[in-house]
């Protein structure tokens, strides 16, 4: 299973936990366990997204040299 699949699975599980907690029909002990698991999944997903962002921050130019990626200002020309 690749990282993308693990991320997708974690997001799906997190959404299910949120749905259960929002319904409010779980016992307190189960709600606490769900909350803890949800926080773990949230941190896992956050870390995966930060790692992906770091990988995208730098790009390789035509000469094979790494250079910083400069994001476009939402298509706005500041000149």
Secondary structure as UniProt FT lines:
FT   HELIX           3..23
FT   HELIX           28..57
FT   STRAND          58..60
FT   TURN            62..63
FT   STRAND          66..68
FT   TURN            74..75
//
